[in-house]
């Protein structure tokens, strides 16, 4: 396959993956409503993910704290992947599986929202984060991929991007993230 053919194939595959999200728009609407309601009730959004999904988690938090398209008040959000000292301390003392759940124990409260990004749904640290969030009375949103892995059916709301290519799932997660942010920002002029 030529480079040009490979590029065209990748673009078409990405477009198909993103277009498949239309089938889950009702869940996406519910996720948007949950994020808005949580923030309007004075709660915060915590985000987590590993690798490329960690970048998506940081992206969501920074857009809520800063702005997406329009100037508006800062919205309380925290990416649990962003503090290297907390991550390495917790990983060293408790093990990497606990890097998010330990932070939720200290920072989360009932009414807060945890948003998990995972292309496979199989990371133990995300499952423990979900458990810690539910123990605190928090709601959990999962933006997952493939078949959702062990996280499937455990989140309060979830969108599973079908497919096997991690990069295509991440691209779809980015689209979902931007759609959520667009709706949230429209509710906080």
Protein Blocks (a to p, Z undefined) as FASTA:
>chain_A
ZZklmmmmmmmmmmmmmmmmmmmmmmmmmmmmmmmmmmmnopacddddehjlmmmmmmmm
mmmmmomkbgcdddddddfklmmmlmmmmmmmnojklmmmmmmmmmgcehiacddddfkl
pafklmmmmmmmmmnopacddddehjopamnokambdcddedjblklmmmmmmmmmmmmm
mmmmmmmZZ
